[in-house]
Amino acid sequence: MAAKEDKEIEKAEEPKEEKKSSSLVKVIIIILVMLILLLALAVGGFIAWTKYIAPAIGMAPHGAAPTAKEKGAVTETTLGPMLPLEPFIVNLAEAGGKRFIKVTMEIELSSKELEIEVKGRLPQFKDHIITVLSSKSMEEVITAEGKFKLKEEIMARLNQNLRGGTVRNVFFTEFVVQ
């Protein structure tokens, strides 16, 4: 009778081992499938970034050669005559006037002849720049987007008064907000 019970116990244990090994195989397969899916997503994301997203926002992948368009832009764009201006220190449009901005800039002119006109009217141009700077709050100028808008506004204000050309760009060489 003991031999009969031993055989029954062995038979009962065999399916448990089979169940354990088959469930272990299923877990391993699920993990492998998940890893393959994760790898596929990563590759797809990388391809989407390099082909669609990075070019749309103007970023080239690390180590990528410049495109023909980028090469053309670099060789076609040359700086015009540059006119450095003395630093401007102006209170910002804040309650109590406790915040100020210090900006040093250079303006790019469309021609060398324009430099004579600008130098002759420098007090007027400085007044325009001071007016634009003092109309801004810290929140407006602290971000990169705010600095680009500030450059555009200064250029537009200066160009309104020019007769012999245009200010092509404004370059901030020092920018401090306190």
OpenMM code with the backbone's topology and positions (N, CA, C; nanometers):
from openmm import Vec3, app, unit

residues = "MET ALA ALA LYS GLU ASP LYS GLU ILE GLU LYS ALA GLU GLU PRO LYS GLU GLU LYS LYS SER SER SER LEU VAL LYS VAL ILE ILE ILE ILE LEU VAL MET LEU ILE LEU LEU LEU ALA LEU ALA VAL GLY GLY PHE ILE ALA TRP THR LYS TYR ILE ALA PRO ALA ILE GLY MET ALA PRO HIS GLY ALA ALA PRO THR ALA LYS GLU LYS GLY ALA VAL THR GLU THR THR LEU GLY PRO MET LEU PRO LEU GLU PRO PHE ILE VAL ASN LEU ALA GLU ALA GLY GLY LYS ARG PHE ILE LYS VAL THR MET GLU ILE GLU LEU SER SER LYS GLU LEU GLU ILE GLU VAL LYS GLY ARG LEU PRO GLN PHE LYS ASP HIS ILE ILE THR VAL LEU SER SER LYS SER MET GLU GLU VAL ILE THR ALA GLU GLY LYS PHE LYS LEU LYS GLU GLU ILE MET ALA ARG LEU ASN GLN ASN LEU ARG GLY GLY THR VAL ARG ASN VAL PHE PHE THR GLU PHE VAL VAL GLN".split()
positions = [
    Vec3(0.0822, -0.1175, 0.0000),
    Vec3(0.0000, 0.0000, 0.0000),
    Vec3(0.0874, 0.1249, 0.0000),
    Vec3(0.1964, 0.1209, 0.0648),
    Vec3(0.2887, 0.2339, 0.0691),
    Vec3(0.3445, 0.2610, -0.0692),
    Vec3(0.3709, 0.1555, -0.1462),
    Vec3(0.4233, 0.1717, -0.2812),
    Vec3(0.3187, 0.2388, -0.3692),
    Vec3(0.1946, 0.2042, -0.3497),
    Vec3(0.0871, 0.2636, -0.4274),
    Vec3(0.0750, 0.4139, -0.3968),
    Vec3(0.0868, 0.4496, -0.2716),
    Vec3(0.0790, 0.5900, -0.2318),
    Vec3(0.1979, 0.6678, -0.2866),
    Vec3(0.3171, 0.6067, -0.2886),
    Vec3(0.4354, 0.6736, -0.3426),
    Vec3(0.4184, 0.7041, -0.4910),
    Vec3(0.3599, 0.6098, -0.5649),
    Vec3(0.3386, 0.6305, -0.7078),
    Vec3(0.2386, 0.7438, -0.7302),
    Vec3(0.1351, 0.7499, -0.6483),
    Vec3(0.0357, 0.8553, -0.6621),
    Vec3(0.0972, 0.9919, -0.6298),
    Vec3(0.1819, 0.9970, -0.5319),
    Vec3(0.2481, 1.1229, -0.4957),
    Vec3(0.3389, 1.1684, -0.6088),
    Vec3(0.4141, 1.0758, -0.6698),
    Vec3(0.5025, 1.1091, -0.7809),
    Vec3(0.4219, 1.1616, -0.8994),
    Vec3(0.3088, 1.0979, -0.9291),
    Vec3(0.2240, 1.1426, -1.0398),
    Vec3(0.1692, 1.2827, -1.0118),
    Vec3(0.1357, 1.3092, -0.8878),
    Vec3(0.0805, 1.4401, -0.8526),
    Vec3(0.1885, 1.5487, -0.8624),
    Vec3(0.3136, 1.5145, -0.8338),
    Vec3(0.4214, 1.6125, -0.8384),
    Vec3(0.4656, 1.6426, -0.9812),
    Vec3(0.4578, 1.5478, -1.0719),
    Vec3(0.5013, 1.5681, -1.2108),
    Vec3(0.4236, 1.6797, -1.2791),
    Vec3(0.2926, 1.6873, -1.2729),
    Vec3(0.2211, 1.7956, -1.3394),
    Vec3(0.2555, 1.9322, -1.2793),
    Vec3(0.2841, 1.9376, -1.1509),
    Vec3(0.3198, 2.0645, -1.0896),
    Vec3(0.4501, 2.1157, -1.1492),
    Vec3(0.5481, 2.0260, -1.1703),
    Vec3(0.6741, 2.0672, -1.2299),
    Vec3(0.6514, 2.1124, -1.3739),
    Vec3(0.5633, 2.0416, -1.4465),
    Vec3(0.5311, 2.0797, -1.5834),
    Vec3(0.4653, 2.2171, -1.5854),
    Vec3(0.3736, 2.2410, -1.4905),
    Vec3(0.3047, 2.3692, -1.4846),
    Vec3(0.4037, 2.4813, -1.4528),
    Vec3(0.4982, 2.4539, -1.3614),
    Vec3(0.5978, 2.5544, -1.3265),
    Vec3(0.6843, 2.5888, -1.4468),
    Vec3(0.7311, 2.4898, -1.5185),
    Vec3(0.8191, 2.5157, -1.6324),
    Vec3(0.7442, 2.5825, -1.7466),
    Vec3(0.6173, 2.5469, -1.7691),
    Vec3(0.5428, 2.6103, -1.8775),
    Vec3(0.5083, 2.7551, -1.8422),
    Vec3(0.4796, 2.7838, -1.7168),
    Vec3(0.4506, 2.9222, -1.6786),
    Vec3(0.5791, 3.0057, -1.6829),
    Vec3(0.6922, 2.9459, -1.6512),
    Vec3(0.8203, 3.0156, -1.6600),
    Vec3(0.8516, 3.0495, -1.8058),
    Vec3(0.8247, 2.9593, -1.8970),
    Vec3(0.8471, 2.9834, -2.0394),
    Vec3(0.7569, 3.0976, -2.0874),
    Vec3(0.6310, 3.0981, -2.0413),
    Vec3(0.5384, 3.2053, -2.0797),
    Vec3(0.5886, 3.3406, -2.0307),
    Vec3(0.6381, 3.3475, -1.9105),
    Vec3(0.6897, 3.4729, -1.8557),
    Vec3(0.8099, 3.5202, -1.9365),
    Vec3(0.8988, 3.4285, -1.9702),
    Vec3(1.0170, 3.4638, -2.0490),
    Vec3(0.9756, 3.5151, -2.1873),
    Vec3(0.8796, 3.4503, -2.2488),
    Vec3(0.8328, 3.4939, -2.3807),
    Vec3(0.7706, 3.6331, -2.3723),
    Vec3(0.6908, 3.6577, -2.2702),
    Vec3(0.6280, 3.7895, -2.2531),
    Vec3(0.7348, 3.8969, -2.2342),
    Vec3(0.8356, 3.8683, -2.1543),
    Vec3(0.9434, 3.9647, -2.1325),
    Vec3(1.0183, 3.9929, -2.2623),
    Vec3(1.0478, 3.8891, -2.3409),
    Vec3(1.1168, 3.9079, -2.4680),
    Vec3(1.0335, 3.9908, -2.5652),
    Vec3(0.9043, 3.9645, -2.5716),
    Vec3(0.8163, 4.0407, -2.6603),
    Vec3(0.8137, 4.1873, -2.6176),
    Vec3(0.8080, 4.2124, -2.4881),
    Vec3(0.8075, 4.3501, -2.4389),
    Vec3(0.9387, 4.4208, -2.4728),
    Vec3(1.0501, 4.3524, -2.4595),
    Vec3(1.1794, 4.4121, -2.4934),
    Vec3(1.1882, 4.4447, -2.6423),
    Vec3(1.1369, 4.3564, -2.7260),
    Vec3(1.1380, 4.3804, -2.8701),
    Vec3(1.0502, 4.5009, -2.9044),
    Vec3(0.9330, 4.5099, -2.8422),
    Vec3(0.8456, 4.6251, -2.8644),
    Vec3(0.9111, 4.7544, -2.8177),
    Vec3(0.9758, 4.7500, -2.7033),
    Vec3(1.0443, 4.8678, -2.6511),
    Vec3(1.1563, 4.9117, -2.7457),
    Vec3(1.2316, 4.8172, -2.7962),
    Vec3(1.3380, 4.8473, -2.8916),
    Vec3(1.2799, 4.9068, -3.0196),
    Vec3(1.1704, 4.8524, -3.0692),
    Vec3(1.1062, 4.9043, -3.1902),
    Vec3(1.0580, 5.0477, -3.1682),
    Vec3(1.0015, 5.0760, -3.0519),
    Vec3(0.9566, 5.2118, -3.0206),
    Vec3(1.0741, 5.3087, -3.0145),
    Vec3(1.1834, 5.2657, -2.9541),
    Vec3(1.3010, 5.3515, -2.9436),
    Vec3(1.3569, 5.3829, -3.0825),
    Vec3(1.3662, 5.2843, -3.1682),
    Vec3(1.4173, 5.3057, -3.3037),
    Vec3(1.3224, 5.3973, -3.3813),
    Vec3(1.1932, 5.3748, -3.3689),
    Vec3(1.0948, 5.4597, -3.4361),
    Vec3(1.1020, 5.6031, -3.3871),
    Vec3(1.1175, 5.6216, -3.2573),
    Vec3(1.1301, 5.7560, -3.2022),
    Vec3(1.2549, 5.8261, -3.2524),
    Vec3(1.3651, 5.7541, -3.2592),
    Vec3(1.4894, 5.8121, -3.3089),
    Vec3(1.4756, 5.8549, -3.4549),
    Vec3(1.4152, 5.7694, -3.5348),
    Vec3(1.3961, 5.8020, -3.6764),
    Vec3(1.3052, 5.9234, -3.6909),
    Vec3(1.1965, 5.9274, -3.6157),
    Vec3(1.1047, 6.0417, -3.6217),
    Vec3(1.1769, 6.1690, -3.5804),
    Vec3(1.2587, 6.1621, -3.4778),
    Vec3(1.3321, 6.2799, -3.4303),
    Vec3(1.4278, 6.3315, -3.5377),
    Vec3(1.5092, 6.2412, -3.5937),
    Vec3(1.6115, 6.2855, -3.6882),
    Vec3(1.5535, 6.3305, -3.8223),
    Vec3(1.4436, 6.2700, -3.8674),
    Vec3(1.3893, 6.3035, -3.9992),
    Vec3(1.2870, 6.4154, -3.9958),
    Vec3(1.2092, 6.4261, -3.8879),
    Vec3(1.0974, 6.5197, -3.8886),
    Vec3(1.1066, 6.6286, -3.7826),
    Vec3(1.1342, 6.5926, -3.6596),
    Vec3(1.1253, 6.6894, -3.5505),
    Vec3(1.2469, 6.7809, -3.5471),
    Vec3(1.3678, 6.7249, -3.5458),
    Vec3(1.4885, 6.8071, -3.5361),
    Vec3(1.5004, 6.9071, -3.6513),
    Vec3(1.4779, 6.8674, -3.7769),
    Vec3(1.4856, 6.9671, -3.8840),
    Vec3(1.3786, 7.0760, -3.8718),
    Vec3(1.2618, 7.0399, -3.8211),
    Vec3(1.1539, 7.1376, -3.8086),
    Vec3(1.1859, 7.2462, -3.7071),
    Vec3(1.2630, 7.2125, -3.6041),
    Vec3(1.2984, 7.3124, -3.5037),
    Vec3(1.4401, 7.3641, -3.5215),
    Vec3(1.5034, 7.3265, -3.6319),
    Vec3(1.6342, 7.3821, -3.6653),
    Vec3(1.7514, 7.3157, -3.5974),
    Vec3(1.7349, 7.1943, -3.5499),
    Vec3(1.8456, 7.1236, -3.4854),
    Vec3(1.8943, 7.0133, -3.5782),
    Vec3(2.0245, 7.0022, -3.5912),
    Vec3(2.0821, 6.8925, -3.6676),
    Vec3(2.1297, 6.7874, -3.5695),
    Vec3(2.1167, 6.6593, -3.6046),
    Vec3(2.1680, 6.5558, -3.5152),
    Vec3(2.3175, 6.5735, -3.4940),
    Vec3(2.3658, 6.5309, -3.3783),
    Vec3(2.5071, 6.5436, -3.3437),
    Vec3(2.5927, 6.4757, -3.4493),
    Vec3(2.6894, 6.5496, -3.5023),
    Vec3(2.7817, 6.4926, -3.5999),
    Vec3(2.7290, 6.4951, -3.7418),
    Vec3(2.6066, 6.5441, -3.7646),
    Vec3(2.5516, 6.5456, -3.8988),
    Vec3(2.6136, 6.6589, -3.9792),
    Vec3(2.6382, 6.6330, -4.1047),
    Vec3(2.6928, 6.7352, -4.1926),
    Vec3(2.5827, 6.8347, -4.2267),
    Vec3(2.6172, 6.9619, -4.2439),
    Vec3(2.5144, 7.0601, -4.2778),
    Vec3(2.4533, 7.0307, -4.4141),
    Vec3(2.3258, 7.0588, -4.4278),
    Vec3(2.2579, 7.0375, -4.5548),
    Vec3(2.2990, 7.1456, -4.6526),
    Vec3(2.2611, 7.1274, -4.7784),
    Vec3(2.2950, 7.2261, -4.8810),
    Vec3(2.2315, 7.3597, -4.8485),
    Vec3(2.1099, 7.3562, -4.7944),
    Vec3(2.0411, 7.4803, -4.7568),
    Vec3(2.1187, 7.5532, -4.6479),
    Vec3(2.1650, 7.4777, -4.5472),
    Vec3(2.2418, 7.5388, -4.4386),
    Vec3(2.3740, 7.5937, -4.4897),
    Vec3(2.4401, 7.5210, -4.5789),
    Vec3(2.5670, 7.5681, -4.6341),
    Vec3(2.5460, 7.6964, -4.7116),
    Vec3(2.4394, 7.7009, -4.7908),
    Vec3(2.4090, 7.8192, -4.8692),
    Vec3(2.3812, 7.9390, -4.7806),
    Vec3(2.3090, 7.9166, -4.6728),
    Vec3(2.2751, 8.0263, -4.5830),
    Vec3(2.4007, 8.0826, -4.5176),
    Vec3(2.4943, 7.9948, -4.4850),
    Vec3(2.6168, 8.0398, -4.4195),
    Vec3(2.7032, 8.1184, -4.5168),
    Vec3(2.7162, 8.0735, -4.6406),
    Vec3(2.8031, 8.1413, -4.7357),
    Vec3(2.7380, 8.2664, -4.7931),
    Vec3(2.6044, 8.2685, -4.8047),
    Vec3(2.5366, 8.3843, -4.8610),
    Vec3(2.5225, 8.4975, -4.7602),
    Vec3(2.5157, 8.4672, -4.6341),
    Vec3(2.4943, 8.5677, -4.5318),
    Vec3(2.6283, 8.6219, -4.4839),
    Vec3(2.6475, 8.7496, -4.5100),
    Vec3(2.7661, 8.8164, -4.4587),
    Vec3(2.7195, 8.9337, -4.3747),
    Vec3(2.7927, 8.9621, -4.2722),
    Vec3(2.7552, 9.0717, -4.1834),
    Vec3(2.7847, 9.2051, -4.2506),
    Vec3(2.6941, 9.2974, -4.2263),
    Vec3(2.7152, 9.4336, -4.2737),
    Vec3(2.8035, 9.5078, -4.1750),
    Vec3(2.8231, 9.6356, -4.1986),
    Vec3(2.9030, 9.7158, -4.1052),
    Vec3(2.8398, 9.7146, -3.9660),
    Vec3(2.9226, 9.7022, -3.8651),
    Vec3(2.8743, 9.6964, -3.7271),
    Vec3(2.9050, 9.8282, -3.6568),
    Vec3(2.8068, 9.8766, -3.5806),
    Vec3(2.8243, 9.9997, -3.5050),
    Vec3(2.8030, 9.9685, -3.3572),
    Vec3(2.9111, 9.9689, -3.2777),
    Vec3(2.8948, 9.9414, -3.1341),
    Vec3(2.8353, 10.0639, -3.0635),
    Vec3(2.7488, 10.0376, -2.9680),
    Vec3(2.6872, 10.1445, -2.8894),
    Vec3(2.7323, 10.1321, -2.7450),
    Vec3(2.7333, 10.2438, -2.6766),
    Vec3(2.7700, 10.2438, -2.5347),
    Vec3(2.6615, 10.1720, -2.4557),
    Vec3(2.6951, 10.1215, -2.3380),
    Vec3(2.5943, 10.0494, -2.2580),
    Vec3(2.4775, 10.1392, -2.2185),
    Vec3(2.3596, 10.0774, -2.2123),
    Vec3(2.2381, 10.1441, -2.1669),
    Vec3(2.2016, 10.0864, -2.0314),
    Vec3(2.1782, 10.1724, -1.9332),
    Vec3(2.1302, 10.1300, -1.8016),
    Vec3(1.9986, 10.2031, -1.7794),
    Vec3(1.8901, 10.1252, -1.7713),
    Vec3(1.7565, 10.1832, -1.7688),
    Vec3(1.6719, 10.1100, -1.6657),
    Vec3(1.5875, 10.1844, -1.5928),
    Vec3(1.4901, 10.1214, -1.5033),
    Vec3(1.3837, 10.0521, -1.5869),
    Vec3(1.3426, 9.9351, -1.5422),
    Vec3(1.2359, 9.8627, -1.6101),
    Vec3(1.1006, 9.9152, -1.5638),
    Vec3(0.9978, 9.8849, -1.6391),
    Vec3(0.8620, 9.9284, -1.6070),
    Vec3(0.8055, 9.8376, -1.4976),
    Vec3(0.8527, 9.8554, -1.3764),
    Vec3(0.8102, 9.7776, -1.2607),
    Vec3(0.7602, 9.8735, -1.1538),
    Vec3(0.6730, 9.8260, -1.0691),
    Vec3(0.6237, 9.9083, -0.9583),
    Vec3(0.7407, 9.9410, -0.8653),
    Vec3(0.7574, 10.0665, -0.8330),
    Vec3(0.8648, 10.1077, -0.7433),
    Vec3(0.9971, 10.1330, -0.8134),
    Vec3(1.0113, 10.0931, -0.9366),
    Vec3(1.1330, 10.1179, -1.0137),
    Vec3(1.2579, 10.0566, -0.9544),
    Vec3(1.2448, 9.9398, -0.8909),
    Vec3(1.3608, 9.8782, -0.8259),
    Vec3(1.4423, 9.7899, -0.9211),
    Vec3(1.3847, 9.7539, -1.0324),
    Vec3(1.4549, 9.6665, -1.1269),
    Vec3(1.5113, 9.7506, -1.2413),
    Vec3(1.6296, 9.7077, -1.2894),
    Vec3(1.6888, 9.7792, -1.4013),
    Vec3(1.7506, 9.6792, -1.4982),
    Vec3(1.7825, 9.7305, -1.6144),
    Vec3(1.8438, 9.6491, -1.7190),
    Vec3(1.9685, 9.7222, -1.7678),
    Vec3(2.0732, 9.6446, -1.7897),
    Vec3(2.1950, 9.6989, -1.8493),
    Vec3(2.2178, 9.6212, -1.9781),
    Vec3(2.2213, 9.6936, -2.0891),
    Vec3(2.2354, 9.6298, -2.2196),
    Vec3(2.3449, 9.7005, -2.2972),
    Vec3(2.4365, 9.6212, -2.3501),
    Vec3(2.5348, 9.6716, -2.4452),
    Vec3(2.5033, 9.6020, -2.5765),
    Vec3(2.5018, 9.6775, -2.6840),
    Vec3(2.4637, 9.6179, -2.8125),
    Vec3(2.5449, 9.6756, -2.9263),
    Vec3(2.5421, 9.6017, -3.0350),
    Vec3(2.5977, 9.6486, -3.1612),
    Vec3(2.4880, 9.6345, -3.2643),
    Vec3(2.4791, 9.7321, -3.3518),
    Vec3(2.3779, 9.7243, -3.4564),
    Vec3(2.4462, 9.7004, -3.5907),
    Vec3(2.3857, 9.6112, -3.6676),
    Vec3(2.4363, 9.5790, -3.8008),
    Vec3(2.3620, 9.6659, -3.9014),
    Vec3(2.4386, 9.7367, -3.9841),
    Vec3(2.3802, 9.8277, -4.0815),
    Vec3(2.3845, 9.7663, -4.2209),
    Vec3(2.2959, 9.8132, -4.3066),
    Vec3(2.2901, 9.7569, -4.4417),
    Vec3(2.4029, 9.8068, -4.5315),
    Vec3(2.4613, 9.9237, -4.4979),
    Vec3(2.5706, 9.9747, -4.5818),
    Vec3(2.6645, 10.0627, -4.4990),
    Vec3(2.7821, 10.0825, -4.5515),
    Vec3(2.8817, 10.1665, -4.4849),
    Vec3(2.8365, 10.3126, -4.4831),
    Vec3(2.7671, 10.3562, -4.5886),
    Vec3(2.7174, 10.4926, -4.5960),
    Vec3(2.6158, 10.5219, -4.4865),
    Vec3(2.5391, 10.4215, -4.4473),
    Vec3(2.4376, 10.4384, -4.3436),
    Vec3(2.5019, 10.4715, -4.2093),
    Vec3(2.6235, 10.4257, -4.1891),
    Vec3(2.6937, 10.4516, -4.0639),
    Vec3(2.7077, 10.6024, -4.0395),
    Vec3(2.7310, 10.6791, -4.1447),
    Vec3(2.7444, 10.8250, -4.1316),
    Vec3(2.6117, 10.8853, -4.0858),
    Vec3(2.5010, 10.8404, -4.1465),
    Vec3(2.3693, 10.8908, -4.1079),
    Vec3(2.3377, 10.8571, -3.9624),
    Vec3(2.3652, 10.7330, -3.9222),
    Vec3(2.3346, 10.6898, -3.7851),
    Vec3(2.4184, 10.7685, -3.6852),
    Vec3(2.5461, 10.7846, -3.7116),
    Vec3(2.6325, 10.8591, -3.6193),
    Vec3(2.5874, 11.0047, -3.6064),
    Vec3(2.5366, 11.0634, -3.7152),
    Vec3(2.4883, 11.1997, -3.7105),
    Vec3(2.3593, 11.2143, -3.6300),
    Vec3(2.2843, 11.1083, -3.6172),
    Vec3(2.1567, 11.1119, -3.5438),
    Vec3(2.1598, 11.0221, -3.4206),
    Vec3(2.2776, 10.9967, -3.3680),
    Vec3(2.2939, 10.9056, -3.2555),
    Vec3(2.2105, 10.9436, -3.1327),
    Vec3(2.2017, 11.0709, -3.0949),
    Vec3(2.1175, 11.1031, -2.9782),
    Vec3(1.9716, 11.0605, -2.9979),
    Vec3(1.9193, 11.0772, -3.1189),
    Vec3(1.7816, 11.0364, -3.1481),
    Vec3(1.7671, 10.8843, -3.1356),
    Vec3(1.8635, 10.8086, -3.1878),
    Vec3(1.8569, 10.6626, -3.1818),
    Vec3(1.8726, 10.6108, -3.0393),
    Vec3(1.9603, 10.6748, -2.9627),
    Vec3(1.9753, 10.6357, -2.8222),
    Vec3(1.8448, 10.6582, -2.7461),
    Vec3(1.7770, 10.7697, -2.7761),
    Vec3(1.6488, 10.7979, -2.7125),
    Vec3(1.5464, 10.6894, -2.7462),
    Vec3(1.5426, 10.6469, -2.8714),
    Vec3(1.4496, 10.5404, -2.9111),
    Vec3(1.4794, 10.4114, -2.8354),
    Vec3(1.6060, 10.3768, -2.8230),
    Vec3(1.6444, 10.2530, -2.7537),
    Vec3(1.6076, 10.2615, -2.6060),
    Vec3(1.6359, 10.3760, -2.5434),
    Vec3(1.6018, 10.3938, -2.4011),
    Vec3(1.4507, 10.3842, -2.3809),
    Vec3(1.3741, 10.4431, -2.4708),
    Vec3(1.2282, 10.4378, -2.4608),
    Vec3(1.1776, 10.2940, -2.4710),
    Vec3(1.2319, 10.2183, -2.5649),
    Vec3(1.1896, 10.0785, -2.5806),
    Vec3(1.2282, 9.9982, -2.4564),
    Vec3(1.3527, 10.0123, -2.4108),
    Vec3(1.3989, 9.9346, -2.2949),
    Vec3(1.3189, 9.9682, -2.1689),
    Vec3(1.2918, 10.0947, -2.1457),
    Vec3(1.2232, 10.1334, -2.0225),
    Vec3(1.0750, 10.0985, -2.0234),
    Vec3(1.0215, 10.0611, -2.1383),
    Vec3(0.8806, 10.0222, -2.1450),
    Vec3(0.8598, 9.8742, -2.1131),
    Vec3(0.9656, 9.8008, -2.0904),
    Vec3(0.9569, 9.6561, -2.0688),
    Vec3(0.9629, 9.6211, -1.9207),
    Vec3(0.8962, 9.5108, -1.8871),
    Vec3(0.9048, 9.4567, -1.7512),
    Vec3(1.0081, 9.3442, -1.7507),
    Vec3(1.0468, 9.3013, -1.6331),
    Vec3(1.1457, 9.1941, -1.6231),
    Vec3(1.0944, 9.0671, -1.6903),
    Vec3(0.9666, 9.0361, -1.6724),
    Vec3(0.9093, 8.9140, -1.7301),
    Vec3(0.9162, 8.9159, -1.8826),
    Vec3(0.9088, 9.0354, -1.9417),
    Vec3(0.9119, 9.0465, -2.0869),
    Vec3(1.0512, 9.0263, -2.1452),
    Vec3(1.1548, 9.0576, -2.0710),
    Vec3(1.2899, 9.0525, -2.1279),
    Vec3(1.3746, 8.9373, -2.0762),
    Vec3(1.3292, 8.8662, -1.9765),
    Vec3(1.4134, 8.7636, -1.9144),
    Vec3(1.4226, 8.6361, -1.9993),
    Vec3(1.3214, 8.6073, -2.0803),
    Vec3(1.3228, 8.4850, -2.1610),
    Vec3(1.3925, 8.5092, -2.2943),
    Vec3(1.4319, 8.4009, -2.3588),
    Vec3(1.4953, 8.4118, -2.4908),
    Vec3(1.3975, 8.4717, -2.5914),
    Vec3(1.2730, 8.4287, -2.5850),
    Vec3(1.1710, 8.4828, -2.6751),
    Vec3(1.1544, 8.6335, -2.6530),
    Vec3(1.1576, 8.6754, -2.5279),
    Vec3(1.1472, 8.8176, -2.4965),
    Vec3(1.2634, 8.8977, -2.5527),
    Vec3(1.3828, 8.8397, -2.5495),
    Vec3(1.5001, 8.9083, -2.6051),
    Vec3(1.4872, 8.9229, -2.7563),
    Vec3(1.4356, 8.8195, -2.8239),
    Vec3(1.4155, 8.8292, -2.9687),
    Vec3(1.3128, 8.9377, -3.0020),
    Vec3(1.2050, 8.9436, -2.9248),
    Vec3(1.1035, 9.0465, -2.9470),
    Vec3(1.1621, 9.1855, -2.9227),
    Vec3(1.2454, 9.1968, -2.8206),
    Vec3(1.3090, 9.3250, -2.7896),
    Vec3(1.3991, 9.3694, -2.9048),
    Vec3(1.4764, 9.2781, -2.9602),
    Vec3(1.5611, 9.3099, -3.0757),
    Vec3(1.4761, 9.3597, -3.1926),
    Vec3(1.3682, 9.2876, -3.2211),
    Vec3(1.2799, 9.3249, -3.3322),
    Vec3(1.2214, 9.4643, -3.3111),
    Vec3(1.1787, 9.4930, -3.1892),
    Vec3(1.1185, 9.6229, -3.1600),
    Vec3(1.2204, 9.7356, -3.1737),
    Vec3(1.3427, 9.7120, -3.1269),
    Vec3(1.4482, 9.8137, -3.1401),
    Vec3(1.4791, 9.8375, -3.2879),
    Vec3(1.4922, 9.7287, -3.3655),
    Vec3(1.5207, 9.7441, -3.5086),
    Vec3(1.4092, 9.8218, -3.5785),
    Vec3(1.2838, 9.7873, -3.5501),
    Vec3(1.1714, 9.8557, -3.6141),
    Vec3(1.1707, 10.0036, -3.5792),
    Vec3(1.1976, 10.0348, -3.4539),
    Vec3(1.1963, 10.1745, -3.4088),
    Vec3(1.3082, 10.2542, -3.4756),
    Vec3(1.4256, 10.1952, -3.4880),
    Vec3(1.5379, 10.2648, -3.5519),
    Vec3(1.5146, 10.2806, -3.7024),
    Vec3(1.4606, 10.1762, -3.7650),
    Vec3(1.4394, 10.1801, -3.9099),
    Vec3(1.3334, 10.2821, -3.9513),
    Vec3(1.2437, 10.3178, -3.8606),
    Vec3(1.1421, 10.4189, -3.8921),
    Vec3(1.2059, 10.5538, -3.9242),
    Vec3(1.3223, 10.5782, -3.8725),
    Vec3(1.3860, 10.7092, -3.8857),
    Vec3(1.5035, 10.7117, -3.9824),
    Vec3(1.5308, 10.6017, -4.0487),
    Vec3(1.6444, 10.5972, -4.1411),
    Vec3(1.6003, 10.6269, -4.2838),
    Vec3(1.6864, 10.6951, -4.3586),
    Vec3(1.6550, 10.7279, -4.4975),
    Vec3(1.7427, 10.6499, -4.5956),
    Vec3(1.8674, 10.6259, -4.5602),
    Vec3(1.9632, 10.5706, -4.6556),
    Vec3(1.9905, 10.4222, -4.6406),
    Vec3(1.9081, 10.3479, -4.5700),
    Vec3(1.9292, 10.2041, -4.5509),
    Vec3(1.8505, 10.1546, -4.4313),
    Vec3(1.8921, 10.0392, -4.3800),
    Vec3(1.8207, 9.9806, -4.2663),
    Vec3(1.9171, 9.9210, -4.1654),
    Vec3(1.8671, 9.9084, -4.0438),
    Vec3(1.9368, 9.8297, -3.9421),
    Vec3(1.8982, 9.6852, -3.9699),
    Vec3(1.9956, 9.6023, -4.0011),
    Vec3(1.9673, 9.4631, -4.0376),
    Vec3(1.9534, 9.3734, -3.9169),
    Vec3(2.0242, 9.4057, -3.8078),
    Vec3(2.0178, 9.3202, -3.6893),
    Vec3(2.0677, 9.3973, -3.5683),
    Vec3(2.0273, 9.3500, -3.4533),
    Vec3(2.0750, 9.4038, -3.3261),
    Vec3(2.1383, 9.2875, -3.2515),
    Vec3(2.2596, 9.3057, -3.2041),
    Vec3(2.3294, 9.2010, -3.1300),
    Vec3(2.3543, 9.2506, -2.9884),
    Vec3(2.3024, 9.1769, -2.8911),
    Vec3(2.3290, 9.2094, -2.7512),
    Vec3(2.4636, 9.1499, -2.7138),
    Vec3(2.5569, 9.2332, -2.6707),
    Vec3(2.6874, 9.1818, -2.6287),
    Vec3(2.6962, 9.1747, -2.4772),
    Vec3(2.6023, 9.2415, -2.4091),
    Vec3(2.5920, 9.2328, -2.2636),
    Vec3(2.4453, 9.2546, -2.2298),
    Vec3(2.3920, 9.1715, -2.1413),
    Vec3(2.2498, 9.1803, -2.1068),
    Vec3(2.2341, 9.1395, -1.9620),
    Vec3(2.2059, 9.2364, -1.8749),
    Vec3(2.1918, 9.2087, -1.7331),
    Vec3(2.0603, 9.2678, -1.6851),
    Vec3(1.9807, 9.1876, -1.6144),
    Vec3(1.8567, 9.2349, -1.5538),
    Vec3(1.8697, 9.2130, -1.4046),
    Vec3(1.8416, 9.3172, -1.3258),
    Vec3(1.8523, 9.3020, -1.1815),
    Vec3(1.7382, 9.3738, -1.1138),
] * unit.nanometer
topology = app.Topology()
chain = topology.addChain("A")
for resn in residues:
    res = topology.addResidue(resn, chain)
    for name in ("N", "CA", "C"):
        topology.addAtom(name, app.Element.getBySymbol(name[0]), res)
